[in-house]
Amino acid sequence: MSVQETTTRTFAQMFGALCTNIGQFIRGKDDVVRLVALSMIADGHLLIEDAPGLGKTSLAKSLAASVSGTMGRIQFTPDLLPSDVVGASVWNRETGAFEFRPGAVFNNIVLADEINRASPKTQSALLEAMAERQVTVDGITHRLARPFLVIATQNPIEHQGTYPLPESQLDRFLMRLNMGYPERTAEIEILTSHGASTDEALLENLTPVLTPGEVVAMQSALSGVHVNPGLQGYLVDLATATRRHPMLALGMSPRATLALQRVSQALAAASGRDYVTADDVKALSSYVITHRLVVSADAQLQGVAAKSVLSEILTRVPVPAGGGS
């Protein structure tokens, strides 16, 4: 599959159909839907930090339904075990042997609800699966389904009984975003559509617009989206600026630079282009970079936020001639 076209539909048409289909179920959140779709096409994972009841579970369900995929939901609690996430070997009396019972990660879309409520050991089990796209139980490696997307959530307000994700684990997420409250018109639409039917009934009417194979093909097609050497230099300059900034104790990792390049390629392809521009990079920077930055202790005392530091860096680092196209 090329970026420009398939046998029947272009990349941009397939991406647009996916966003439109999800938008029938998730009202008034077009930007969020687009970012979630970009995350999946870029083969990355998503961290949503927001209050309960804003549609995070519905978003995951509608995404899975739109790509003919399977969905698993894990409610993270302090007593959750790694085996509850990845699976375990169970003794079968009839066969006289151990057999593997897969956990919730063996789905295309996995919703890890309130991930910061589980112990670091259980968090690590999921994050290992995210990074390796496989799990190893009793010395046997099991490959995960493709596409594979983890949508993890955490409540930014309630901190009692939580285990905050360390920086090394936050770096595993391609993007972090907020759902936010719907606008008045959108919330009235939600009352009208969801008030008359259950979510399950509405999801049954959601027709898939992509197959898992087509999603994987779109992911592979991103390698054909050109990134000018000058723009790659711009990406590295952004990373270097975060690493040397006096108000930051931790800047972008090389993984973050790669992530920003790949999701920028996804945005370019979704826009019908086979090349990335600096505008693509800037449009996605805050979602990809901010959660990976750690503000220094002195800067925190001054009330400095990572987002404001990144904004200053984006203003200061020169864009390559021609916008990198």
N, C-alpha and C positions, 0 to 999 in steps of 0.2 A: 504493500500500500504506500502510495506517495502522499506527501502533504497536500498537494493540490487536488487530487481526485482519486476516487476508487472506481469500481466498475459502475456504480450507480450514483453515489453521492460524494461531494467533496468533504474534506476534513471539517471545514467550517460549517457545512450544512449538518453534518453528524453531531458536531458539538452544539450547534444551535438547537437542534431537535432535542438533545438531552436536557439542556437548560430549560427549554419551553415545557417539556414534559414534567420535570420536577416542579416548575413554577405553577402548574395546575393544582398542586397539592400544598406547596409552601407559598402562601400569598404574601406579596409585598416585600420579598427579600431577594430581588433579582441579583444584587451584587453578591450576596452570600452564596446563592445557588451557583453563580458563575465561578466563584473562588473554590467551592467544593468540587465542581466538575473539573476545574483546572488541576486541582490537587490529585484527583484520580488519574487524569490523563498524563500527568507528569510522574505518575507512579510514586507518589509521596503520601505521607500521613498527615492528619489534621488534628489540631488541638483547639477545641472551642471552650473558651472561658466565659461563662455567663451564668445568670441566675436560672433556677429550674422553671420549667413550664413554657419555654420559648420556642419549642418545636425541634429540639435537637434529635430526639428519637424519630419523629416524623420525617425529618430530613434524611436520616440514614435509611429508613424504610423506603421512601420514595426513590432514592438513588438506586437502591438494590432492585426495586421493581422496574425501574427504567432501563436497566441493563441486563435484565433476565438473570440477575445474580441472586445468590443466597445471602442471608443476613443473620448474624449472631449478636446477641446482646449480653454483656457481662456487667452485672451490678457490683462494683468494687466495694468491698467492706473490709474492715480490719481482720476478719477471720478467713478471708478468701485465700485459698492455697494456689500455688503455681499449677498444680494438676487440674484445678477447676478451669484454668485458662487454656492450657495446651493439651490436656488429656492425660490419660494414665493407662498403664497395662493392668488388666483385670483378669483374675484366674477364672477360666471357664471349666466348670466341673464336667460338662459333657465331652469336651474335646481333650481334657486333661492338659491344657496348655494356657499360657497367658495370651490374651488378645488385646489389641490396642483400641481403646475407646477415645475417639478424637474429642478435643475440647472445642470451645466456641470460636477459636481462631481459625478453624477449618471452614471458613466462609469467605465469600468475596468481600462483603462489607461487615466490619466488626465495630459495634458501638461499645466503647469502654466507658461506662457511665461512672462519673466521679472517681477517676483513676487515682486521685491523690488520697483516697480513703484506704487504699490497700497498703500493705507493708512493702518496703523497698524490694524485698525478695520476690513478691508477686508482681510488682511493677516491672522488675527486670525480666521476668519470664515473658511478659507481653512484648517488651521492647526488643528482646532478642529475636522474637518471631518477626517483628517489624523490620529489623535490620537484615536478617538472614533469609527471610521468606521461607523458613523451615524451622522445625522443632526436632529436638533429639530427646527421646524417652527410652530409658534403659539401653542406651547405646545404639538405638536404631533411629535413623534420620527419616523424618516424614516431610515431604515437600508440601507447601501450602498452595491453595488454589490461586489462579490468576484470572482476572486482576485481584489484588489484595489491598484493601484500604482500611486503615484503622481510624475511626473518628473518636477521639478521646475527649471527655468533658471534665471540667472541674468548676466548682462553685467559687467565685472570687471573694465572696463575702464571708462564708462560714469556714473558719479555720480550725475549730476545735475537733480533735480526733483525726487530723489529716497528716499526711506525709508528703510535704511539697516535693515536686519533681526536681532533682538536682540538675545542674546545667548540662551535664553529659547526656542526660535523658531528654531534656528539652531540645537538644540539638538534633535528636532523631526525628522531630516533627518538621515536615516541610514548611507548614504555615500554622500560625495561630491567629484566630479571629474571634469576633464577638457576634452573636446572633442579633442582639438588640431588640427592643420592643417594636412591634409593628406600628405603622402609622394608622391614623384613625380610619381611613377608608379601607385599608387592608384588614384591619381588625373586624370591621363590620362584615367584610366578605368572609372572614373566618367564621364568624357567628352564623352567617347564612348557610355556608356550605357544610361546615363541620357540625353545626347544631342539628341539621336534619338527618345526618347519617354518621355512623361510627367511622373511625379511621380505617378499620379493616374493610368496610364496604367501599369507601372511597378509593382505597388502594387497589381493590379488585377491578376497578374501572380504569386503572392506570395501565395503559398498554405499553409494553417494552418498545423502545425505539432503537436499542443497540443490543448486540449479543456480547457475552464476555470475550469472545474471539475478536470482535470488532474493536473493543476497548484495548485489548492487547496489541492489535495491529496499529491503532492510533498511537499508543505509547512507543512502539518501535519506529513509527514514522517520524518522530521528533528528531531522530538523528540526522534527518535530511533538512532540518531547518538551520540555515547558515548563521553563524555567529562570527561577525567580523573580528579579526585580530585586535583592532583598535577597541572594540567593545569589550573583548575579553580583558584587555588592559584596564578598561574602566572598571570592570567587576573586581579585578585585583586591587585597583587603587581604592575602591570603596572599602574592601576588606582591610587593607593596610591602614586606612584612616581610622577604622574602628579599633584596631589593635594598638595604635599609638595615641589615641585620644586621652588627654589627661583626666577626663571625667569617667572613663570606663576602666574597670578592673579586668574585664574580659571582652574581647572583640569577636569578630566572625572567625569561624574555623574554615578550613578548606572545604569541608562538607557543606557549609553554608553557602560558599561561593558557587559550588557545583549545583546546589539546590536552586539558587537564584537564577543561574543560567538555564537550567532545565525547565523551570516553570515559566520563564520568559519565552523559551522556545514554544511551550504549549500555548501561551497567550498569542504569540505571533501566528501560529498555525490556525488557532481558533478565529483569528481576525482575517484569515485568507491570505496570509503572507508566508513566504518560505525564507524569511530573514528576520532577525531580531533587531529592534531599535532601542535606543537609550530610554525612550518613553515606556517601552515594555518593562524595562528593568525598574524604572522609578515607580511605575504604577503598582508593582508588587513588592517593593523593597520593605515597606513597613510590616507586611504580613510575614515575610520570610526572615527578616533580620532581627526585629525588635526583641522577640522572646529569647534570642541567643545572647543578647548583650547583658552584661552585669555592670551596673553603675557603681563607682567606687564609694567607699564609706563616707568620705568627705562630701562628695557630690550628693549623696542621699540626704545628708544633714541640711544641705542647701535646697532640698526639694527638687532636685534635677531628675527628670524621667528619661528612660532610654529612648523613648520616642522623640523627645525634643533634641537629644544628642544626634540621633540619626538624621533628623530633619536638617540640622546644621551641617552635617557631613555631606548630605546630598546637595546642599546649596554650594558648598565650598569646593568639592571635587569637580574638576572640569570635565565636561562631556566631550567625547572625541568629535573631531570635525565630521560633519555630515550626519551627526546623531548616531553613528555606529552602524548605519545601514549599508 
